[in-house]
Amino acid sequence: MVTLYVDDLAVSVEKGSTILDAARKLGIYIPTLCYHPDLTTFGGCRVCMVEANGKLVTACRAPVEEGMVVRTDSSAARQVQRTVVELTLSNHNGDCLTCVKDSRCKLQEVANYVGITPERMAMLRSAVPEVEVDESNPFFKLDRTRCILCGICVRTCQEINGVAAIDFGFRGHKTTVVTIGNKGLAESRCESCGECLERCPTGALARKDYEQPSREVKSVCPYCGVGCGIYLGVRGDRVVSVRGDKDSPVNSGQLCVKGRFGYHFINHPDRLTAPLIKRDGVFVEASWDEALDLVAARFLETAKHYGPDALAGISSARCTTEENYLFQKLLRFLGTNNIDHCARL
């Protein structure tokens, strides 16, 4: 363990920790833009500058030292933080009210903390570059006028999904996040998992047709047998979003394209919401008790006349392990081993 002093408060952290780790252990806020706990440190935004033993360092990358004295709110650190944020905002899209990240934007949070004034912004504000929004992806869009070049999306694609579909392209003030060959996202090797979208600190990567949920319900993804933990965002009687459950031991918050974006079938008008029984050649709605009684009666009738091996069951990967276990117990109770599963195909 290493003991240091952050704003005159002593704290002990493991050797190899950063100043940012030590400050957060104390509950001291240090502004960050390019830092994300799921990713390797980048140190590119310079917003987390602090004074350590009299020198300016990036808190997200600077390792702690025994007896180190850190000032997070020194005049020199404040000046660097404010200047960096001002330069970031100078050519940033200022239309925050129509941005899906409004009030949840990391840039808004940091700008408020460092004390950006209207007078300074009026002096520094330059024309926002006219860049066409990439809407080729069916699930989300890339608006480079809201991008702050934090690199979180680039590192997410490389380190978490292992695809490396995007990277920094061009140089200088023309630097931007691009795909290979600067093509649209739909033409790239992007798998539409949305992991970059979930970590983007601004509205540069945003869901299409986004609606803010009024509440969330913890659930399990129904698409395969992996059993990823999810939170369904609900608004009224509709599911409007899905996010991964970071506390789930199965997926640790990560989701594939189906799990994150394939929820519209829930609200589809053609979806069956009640059992159907065929009467006089026509399917009509029935109660669950009526439907289950009919199935049970036909099962028993078939087994009585043709033997239990005339029965068979096909289970689904969309069911949980426990449900599949109960299903095979039911078939074996009826006297048959004729059980199959769609995941075998």
N, C-alpha and C positions, 0 to 999 in steps of 0.2 A: 504493500500500500504506500501511496505517496500523499503527503499532506501539503496543501498549499492554501493561499488566502485569496479569496475572490471578494472584492469590495469589503475588505476587512473581516470577512467571515471565513473561519477555518473549515476546511473540508478535506476528507481523506477518500481517495479513489484508487482504483487498481493502477498499477504501473502500466503505461501504454495508453491510458485514457487521454482524451483531449480536454482542452480548457472548456469547450462547450459541454462535455459530459459533466465536468465538475460544477459548472454554473447551474446546469439543469438539476443536478442533485440537490443544490441549495434552493432551487426554485427561482433563480435569477434569470430573467429574460434576456437573451441575446438574439437580435434579429437575424434571420437567415432566409435565403431565397433558393440557393442551389443545394442545400443540405436536405437529405431525407434519411431517416433511420434505417430504411431497408437497403440502402445503397452505399457503395464506397464513397468516401468524401471526395469532393471535387475542388472546392476552394476557388471557384471561378468568379463568383459574384462579388466577393470582398465586402459584403454587407455585415459579416460577423466580426469585423475588425475590433480588437480590444488591445489594451496596453498591458503587456506582460514584462515585468522587470524593466520598465521604461522603454520598451520597443513595441511597435505595432505589429501584430501577428493576426492571422486568421484563426479564430477560436475553434473552427470545425476540424482543423488539421494540426494545430500546434499541440505537441504532447506536453503533458504536465511534468513539472520538475519539483523535487523536494524543496520546500520553502519558497516557491514561486509566489510573487505578488502580482495579482491581476486587477486591473481597473477596467470595468466594462463601460463606465460612463465618463471617462476622461474627456477633456475638450478635444484632444487630438482624435480619439476614437469616434466621438460624435460627429466631428467634421468629415471624416472619411465616410462614415455611414450615410450621412445626409447627402454628400456629393454623389456617391454611387447611386443612391436611389433617385436623385434628381436627374442624373444622366440617363438612367433607365426609363424614367417617366417622360423624358423630353421628346421621344418619338414613339411613345406607347399610345395605343388607342384609348382615348379618354372617355369613350362612351360606356361607362360602367353600368348604367341602369339597365341596358339591354344585354348585359353579359350574364351568362348562366352562373358565373362564380361571384356575382355581386354579393357583398357582405360575407362571403366565404373565401375571398381572394387573399392569398398570402402577400401580394404586392400592396394591397390596400392596408393590410395589417401593419406591414413594415413602414409604409409611408406615413401612417398615422403616428407610429412610435418615434420615428426620427424627426418629426415636426416639419413636414413639407408645407410651405406657405404659398398662397395664391400668387403673391408678388414674385416669388422666385420662379414659380412655374410659368408665369406669363413671360418672364424674361428668357427662360430656357426653352420653352415649348417650340418645337420645330414641326414642320408638316409631317403628318403620319404617312409613311410610304404607301402608295396604292399597290397592294399585292392581292392577287386573286385568292380567295379562300378556297382551299382544297376540300371539296365536298364529294369527292369520288367514292369515299368509303361509305357503305350503306348505313353505318351505325353512328359514326362521329365525324366531325369536321376538324380541319386544321386551319386556324386563323393566325397567320404569322404577324399580323399587326398587334396581337396581344401576347406574342412570345417574348420572353425576357432572356432567352439563351441560357437558361440555368443548367441545361444538359440533363435534367432529371429523366425526361422521356428517352433520351439516347442511352443513358446508363440502365434504365429499366429494361429496355428492349435487349440490351446486351447481357446484363447480369442476371435478370430474373427469367425472362422468356427465352434467352439464348438464340434469338433470331437475327439481331443486328440489322433490322430493316431500315433504320434511319441513323443519320449521323450529321455532324456539322459539315456544311459545304460552303465554298467560296471563302473569302478572307476580308479582314477589316470591317468596315461598316456594312459590307454586303453579306457578312456571315449570317447564315440561316440554317434551320434544320431541314434536311432534304432526304429523299430516298435515293437509292442507287440510280444514277442517270437523271435525277431530278424529275422523276415521273410522279403521277398521282399516287396516293396511297393504295388505291384499288389495283394499280398495275404493279405494285411493289411486292416484296416478299412478306409484307405485313400479314399477320394471322388474325387481326381484328380481336385480339384477346382483351384489349382495353386496359391493360395494366398501366400503360403510359398515361392514359386518360385519367385514371384514378389518382395518380400522383402529381399531375400537372398543377402547379401552384396558382396558375391564372386560368383565364378562359381560352387559352390558345388551342387546347384540345378539349372539345366539348361534345356532349351527346347531341344528336339531332332530336328535335321535338322534345326537349327536356321539360319535365314537370317536377317541381319540388314536392316530394311526398309529405303528407301530413303526419304520418307515423310509419314505423318499421316493425316488421314481424320476423322473428327468427325462424329459419326453416332449413330444409335440405334440398339441394338441387335435384330435380327429377330426371335429368337427361341421361345419366348412366349410373352404373353401380359403384362409382368411386365414393359418392356420398359427401360431396363438398358442402361445407356450411355456408349459408347465405343469409342475407337480410333482404326481405322483400319490402320495397318502398310502396306504401299504399296511400291512395288519395280517394276518399269516398269508398266506392266498391270496386275500384280499379287498381291493378298493379302497374306502377309507372316507372319503377326502377329496380335494379338488383345490384347489390354489392356483396363482396366476399366477407366472411366472418373471420377476422384476424385471429380470434381465439380458437378456431376450429383446428384440431390436431391433424385433420385430413388434408386441408389445403392452405392453412395459414393465411387466408384472405385472398388467395389467387383463384382466378376463374378463367375458363376458356370462353371462346366467342359465344357458344350456345348458352352456357350458364349465365353470362353477363347480359346478353342482348336478346336471347330467345325466349322472352316471357310473354310475347304478345298473344300467344295461343290461349292464355288464361282468359283474356277478355274477348276472344273472338266470338262473334254472334252465332257461328255454326257449331260451337262446342256443345257437346251433350252435357246437360246438367241434371238429367233424370234418366233412370233405366227405361229401355224400350222393350215391349213385348209385342210379338206379331199376333194380331187377331184378324182373321179373315183375309190374310195376305197383306195386311197393312200394319206397320209399326206404330204403336201408340204408347204414350207415357204411362208408367206404372210406378207404384211406390217401391221402395227398396225391400220392404218385407215381402211384397207380392213377388218381386223378381227373384229374391233369394229362395223363397218357398218353391217356386217353379223349377229353378235349377236343381235344388235338392231332390225334388220329386223325380225329375228326369234322370238324375244320377242313379238314384236307388232303383228306378224302373229298369234302366239299362243294365246295371250290375246284376239284377235278379234274373233277367231273361238271357243275357249273353255272357255273364261272368264279369268279374272285376277288371280283367285285362281288356275289356272293351272300352274302358275309361282311360283318358289320358289328359295331361295338363301341361300347358306351356306358360312358364313364368316370365317375368320381365326384368330387365336390367334397371328399369326406372323405379322398381320397388326397393325398399331397404333390405339389408341382409336378414333382418328379423322377419320381415314379411315373407320373403322367399323361403325361409326356414319353416314358417308356419304353413305355407302352401304345400310344401313337399310332405309335411306331417299329415296334412289333410288327405292327400292322395294315397299315402301309405295306409292311413286309417281305413280308407275305402277299399284297400286290398290290391292296389296296383303299384308297380314301379315305373309306369310309363310317364316319366316326367322329363321335360326338356326345358331349355332356357335360351332366350334369343341371343345372349352374348356368345353362344357357341358357334353361331353362323359365320 
